[in-house]
Amino acid sequence: MRAMVYRRYGGPEVLEPAELPEPKTHVDSVLVRVRAAALNPADLALQAGALDAAVETYFPVVPGWDIAGVVQRSGPAAPEFAAGDEVIGYVRGDVQRAHGGLAELVSADVRTLARKPRTMDFAEAAGLPLAGLTAYQAVVHTLGVGAGETLLVHGAAGGVGSLAVQIARSRGARVIGTAAPRDHDHLRSPGAEPVGYGAGVADRVRALAPQGVQTVLDTAGGGTLAAPAAAARPDARVASVAEVGVPGVVAVFCRLDHADLTALVRLAEAGELAVRVGARYRLDRAAEAQRALAAGGNAGRVVIEVC
């Protein structure tokens, strides 16, 4: 099968095409023909060796955790899916090896998969698992955002931020989101109230919420949490998916949870959750796609259309 691999740590320059054997499947695994795979900043970090001390790596590595595709066959202990079913998956493994989404086929544990939302094409659906799980777990489990509350999302137009906005709105919350002016109309579509970045952002948020916001979610990082948090109430609940070790801020890390993944599918099929795709690349242009992701400024997810 065709795949993109890296045989040593590095940037996009180490990614190269390869022909690999078809993956083997366990009794509780599913063989999926990948139609699309979304890129994430975590892919670049792992490829660069940033987590070498924590994650076992066996070269060559096929990167990519987010997939959407079609089941080819399922193991005898995986009756949830049958050949022809359209699925999405968060196929992060415990080790890095030739097992990622930038390949024509991937063998996935049945617990990592859910049915693809009927409302999304494959590229859109591929952008849902990691960012969606992160946003859902931050909004629902960590912050417990509820009806009538106001959530401030910093970086509201990004992959995680835009989904957090929609999830919070589906729960009846008011959402204020910081974003560049070019993304303000995009935020207004699900009912968020956009404010610009930069100097005076806390004042702009306070103008919309004079009593302060009850909850804050930082998805941007880079030490930019202080100003938006200044617009929060003293007893506000604050979380970040991009900063670790900030006093008073709960760090959120994505974890695989099949119930949460299924909840995301339900929200999408109810018309309450959409994924914006900013750029689509062929599999053989995956290194170019990684460069685009690293450069930033993409109006939506960067997705590899595999077949």
C-alpha positions as CSV (number, residue, x, y, z in Angstrom):
1,M,0.0,0.0,0.0
2,R,1.0,3.6,-0.5
3,A,2.0,5.6,2.6
4,M,4.0,8.6,3.7
5,V,6.7,7.7,6.3
6,Y,9.6,9.3,8.2
7,R,12.7,7.2,9.0
8,R,14.3,9.7,11.4
9,Y,13.2,12.7,13.4
10,G,12.8,16.0,11.7
11,G,10.5,18.5,9.9
12,P,8.5,18.1,6.7
13,E,11.7,17.4,4.8
14,V,12.0,13.9,6.4
15,L,8.6,12.8,5.2
16,E,8.8,10.5,2.1
17,P,6.6,8.1,0.1
18,A,6.9,4.4,0.7
19,E,5.3,1.1,-0.3
20,L,4.4,-0.9,2.8
21,P,2.7,-4.3,3.4
22,E,-1.0,-4.3,4.1
23,P,-1.5,-4.0,7.9
24,K,-2.4,-7.1,9.9
25,T,-5.6,-7.0,12.0
26,H,-6.3,-8.5,15.4
27,V,-9.6,-10.2,16.3
28,D,-10.9,-6.9,17.8
29,S,-9.5,-4.7,15.1
30,V,-10.9,-3.2,11.9
31,L,-9.1,-2.7,8.6
32,V,-10.0,0.7,7.2
33,R,-9.3,2.1,3.8
34,V,-8.4,5.7,4.5
35,R,-10.2,8.3,2.5
36,A,-8.9,11.4,4.3
37,A,-6.6,12.1,7.2
38,A,-6.3,15.4,9.1
39,L,-3.0,16.9,10.3
40,N,-2.5,18.2,13.8
41,P,0.2,20.1,15.5
42,A,0.9,17.0,17.6
43,D,1.9,15.2,14.4
44,L,4.7,17.8,13.8
45,A,5.8,17.6,17.4
46,L,6.1,13.8,17.4
47,Q,7.9,13.8,14.0
48,A,10.4,16.3,15.3
49,G,11.1,14.0,18.3
50,A,9.7,16.3,20.9
51,L,8.2,13.4,22.8
52,D,11.1,10.9,22.3
53,A,11.6,10.6,26.1
54,A,7.9,9.6,26.6
55,V,6.8,7.7,23.5
56,E,8.5,4.6,22.0
57,T,9.3,5.0,18.3
58,Y,10.0,2.3,15.8
59,F,11.0,3.6,12.4
60,P,9.6,3.9,9.8
61,V,6.7,5.8,11.2
62,V,3.4,6.6,9.4
63,P,2.1,9.7,11.0
64,G,-1.5,10.8,11.5
65,W,-4.0,10.1,14.2
66,D,-7.3,11.5,12.6
67,I,-8.9,9.4,9.9
68,A,-12.1,9.0,7.9
69,G,-12.6,6.0,5.7
70,V,-14.4,2.8,4.8
71,V,-14.2,-0.5,6.6
72,Q,-12.7,-3.2,4.5
73,R,-13.1,-6.0,7.0
74,S,-13.5,-6.4,10.8
75,G,-12.2,-9.0,13.1
76,P,-14.5,-11.7,14.7
77,A,-14.5,-9.8,18.0
78,A,-15.4,-6.5,16.3
79,P,-19.1,-6.9,15.3
80,E,-19.8,-3.2,15.6
81,F,-18.7,-2.6,12.0
82,A,-19.0,-4.4,8.7
83,A,-17.4,-4.0,5.3
84,G,-18.6,-0.9,3.6
85,D,-19.3,1.1,6.8
86,E,-18.1,4.7,6.8
87,V,-16.1,5.5,9.9
88,I,-14.0,8.1,11.6
89,G,-11.2,7.3,14.0
90,Y,-8.7,8.6,16.5
91,V,-6.0,6.0,15.9
92,R,-3.3,7.2,18.2
93,G,-1.2,4.2,19.4
94,D,0.9,3.7,22.5
95,V,4.0,3.6,20.3
96,Q,4.9,5.4,17.0
97,R,5.3,3.0,14.1
98,A,4.1,2.2,10.6
99,H,0.4,2.5,11.7
100,G,-0.8,6.1,11.1
101,G,-3.4,7.7,8.9
102,L,-1.2,8.9,6.1
103,A,-1.6,5.5,4.3
104,E,-4.1,3.8,2.1
105,L,-5.0,1.3,4.9
106,V,-4.8,1.4,8.7
107,S,-5.6,-1.3,11.2
108,A,-7.6,0.3,14.0
109,D,-8.8,-1.0,17.4
110,V,-12.6,-1.1,17.3
111,R,-12.7,1.2,20.3
112,T,-11.0,4.0,18.3
113,L,-13.7,4.2,15.7
114,A,-17.2,5.6,15.3
115,R,-19.6,5.9,12.4
116,K,-18.8,8.9,10.1
117,P,-21.4,11.7,10.5
118,R,-23.7,11.5,7.5
119,T,-23.7,15.3,7.4
120,M,-19.9,15.5,6.6
121,D,-17.8,14.5,3.7
122,F,-14.7,12.5,4.4
123,A,-12.3,15.5,4.6
124,E,-14.6,17.3,7.1
125,A,-15.1,14.1,9.1
126,A,-11.3,13.5,9.3
127,G,-10.9,16.8,11.0
128,L,-13.3,15.9,13.9
129,P,-11.7,13.3,16.2
130,L,-8.7,14.8,18.0
131,A,-9.8,18.4,17.9
132,G,-13.4,17.4,18.6
133,L,-12.5,15.2,21.6
134,T,-10.2,17.9,23.0
135,A,-12.9,20.6,22.7
136,Y,-15.7,18.3,24.0
137,Q,-13.7,17.1,27.0
138,A,-12.6,20.7,27.8
139,V,-16.1,22.2,27.5
140,V,-18.2,19.4,29.0
141,H,-16.0,17.5,31.4
142,T,-13.4,20.0,32.6
143,L,-15.3,23.3,32.6
144,G,-18.8,21.8,32.8
145,V,-20.2,24.7,30.7
146,G,-24.0,24.8,31.0
147,A,-27.0,26.7,29.8
148,G,-27.0,30.4,30.7
149,E,-23.3,30.6,31.4
150,T,-20.9,32.7,29.4
151,L,-17.8,31.0,28.0
152,L,-14.8,33.0,26.7
153,V,-12.8,31.0,24.1
154,H,-9.4,32.3,23.3
155,G,-8.4,31.2,19.8
156,A,-12.0,30.6,18.9
157,A,-11.4,30.2,15.1
158,G,-8.8,27.5,15.4
159,G,-9.4,23.7,15.1
160,V,-10.2,23.1,18.8
161,G,-11.6,26.6,19.4
162,S,-14.2,26.6,16.7
163,L,-15.5,23.2,17.8
164,A,-15.5,24.3,21.5
165,V,-17.6,27.3,20.4
166,Q,-20.2,25.1,18.8
167,I,-20.3,22.5,21.6
168,A,-20.8,25.2,24.2
169,R,-23.6,26.8,22.0
170,S,-25.3,23.4,21.8
171,R,-25.4,23.3,25.6
172,G,-27.2,26.7,25.8
173,A,-24.2,28.8,26.7
174,R,-23.3,32.3,25.5
175,V,-19.9,32.3,23.8
176,I,-17.5,35.2,23.3
177,G,-14.5,34.3,21.1
178,T,-11.2,36.0,20.4
179,A,-10.1,35.8,16.8
180,A,-8.6,37.7,14.0
181,P,-11.0,40.1,12.2
182,R,-11.1,37.9,9.1
183,D,-12.7,35.1,11.2
184,H,-15.4,37.1,12.9
185,D,-18.1,36.2,10.4
186,H,-17.2,32.6,10.8
187,L,-17.7,32.9,14.5
188,R,-21.0,34.6,14.2
189,S,-22.4,31.8,12.2
190,P,-22.9,29.4,15.2
191,G,-23.9,32.4,17.4
192,A,-20.6,33.4,19.0
193,E,-19.7,37.0,19.7
194,P,-16.3,37.8,18.3
195,V,-13.7,40.2,19.7
196,G,-10.3,41.0,18.3
197,Y,-6.9,40.0,19.7
198,G,-4.3,42.3,21.0
199,A,-4.2,45.3,23.3
200,G,-7.4,46.0,25.0
201,V,-8.9,42.6,24.5
202,A,-10.0,42.4,28.2
203,D,-11.8,45.7,27.9
204,R,-13.6,44.5,24.7
205,V,-14.7,41.3,26.5
206,R,-15.8,43.3,29.5
207,A,-17.9,45.6,27.3
208,L,-19.9,42.5,26.2
209,A,-19.9,40.9,29.7
210,P,-19.6,43.7,32.3
211,Q,-20.0,41.2,35.2
212,G,-17.2,39.0,33.9
213,V,-17.4,35.6,32.3
214,Q,-17.9,32.4,34.3
215,T,-15.7,30.1,32.2
216,V,-12.6,30.6,30.0
217,L,-11.0,28.2,27.6
218,D,-7.6,28.9,26.1
219,T,-6.8,27.1,22.8
220,A,-4.0,29.4,21.6
221,G,-1.3,29.3,24.2
222,G,1.9,31.3,23.9
223,G,1.4,33.1,27.2
224,T,-1.7,34.9,25.8
225,L,-4.1,33.7,28.5
226,A,-3.6,36.5,31.0
227,A,-5.5,39.2,29.1
228,P,-8.7,37.3,28.4
229,A,-8.6,35.8,31.9
230,A,-8.6,39.3,33.3
231,A,-12.2,39.6,31.9
232,A,-13.3,36.6,34.0
233,R,-15.0,36.6,37.4
234,P,-12.8,35.9,40.4
235,D,-14.4,32.5,40.8
236,A,-14.3,31.7,37.1
237,R,-13.4,28.2,35.9
238,V,-10.4,28.4,33.5
239,A,-8.8,25.7,31.3
240,S,-6.2,25.5,28.6
241,V,-5.4,23.0,25.9
242,A,-2.2,24.8,25.1
243,E,-0.6,25.7,28.4
244,V,0.6,23.5,31.3
245,G,1.5,24.6,34.8
246,V,-0.3,28.0,34.9
247,P,-1.6,28.6,38.4
248,G,-5.4,28.4,38.6
249,V,-5.7,26.9,35.1
250,V,-6.6,23.3,34.4
251,A,-4.6,21.8,31.6
252,V,-6.7,19.6,29.2
253,F,-5.2,16.7,27.3
254,C,-7.1,14.8,24.7
255,R,-7.9,11.2,25.6
256,L,-9.6,8.5,23.6
257,D,-13.2,8.1,24.8
258,H,-15.6,6.2,22.6
259,A,-18.7,7.8,24.3
260,D,-17.3,11.3,23.7
261,L,-16.5,10.4,20.0
262,T,-20.0,9.1,19.5
263,A,-21.4,12.3,21.2
264,L,-19.5,14.4,18.6
265,V,-21.1,12.4,15.8
266,R,-24.6,12.9,17.3
267,L,-24.0,16.7,17.5
268,A,-22.8,16.8,13.9
269,E,-25.8,14.8,12.6
270,A,-28.1,17.2,14.6
271,G,-26.6,20.1,12.7
272,E,-24.9,21.5,15.7
273,L,-21.3,20.8,14.8
274,A,-19.4,21.4,11.6
275,V,-15.7,21.2,10.7
276,R,-14.2,23.9,8.5
277,V,-11.6,22.5,6.0
278,G,-9.0,25.1,5.0
279,A,-6.8,23.2,2.6
280,R,-6.9,19.7,1.0
281,Y,-3.7,17.9,-0.3
282,R,-3.0,14.7,-2.1
283,L,-1.1,12.0,-0.2
284,D,2.1,12.6,-2.1
285,R,1.9,16.3,-1.1
286,A,1.8,15.6,2.6
287,A,5.1,17.3,3.3
288,E,3.8,20.4,1.7
289,A,0.7,20.1,3.8
290,Q,2.8,19.9,7.0
291,R,4.6,23.1,6.0
292,A,1.3,24.8,5.6
293,L,0.2,23.6,9.0
294,A,3.5,24.7,10.6
295,A,3.2,28.2,9.0
296,G,-0.3,28.7,10.5
297,G,-2.9,31.1,9.2
298,N,-5.0,28.4,7.7
299,A,-8.7,29.1,7.6
300,G,-9.7,25.6,8.8
301,R,-8.2,22.2,9.0
302,V,-5.4,20.9,6.8
303,V,-6.5,17.6,5.4
304,I,-4.8,14.9,3.2
305,E,-7.2,13.2,0.8
306,V,-5.8,9.7,0.5
307,C,-8.0,8.1,-2.1
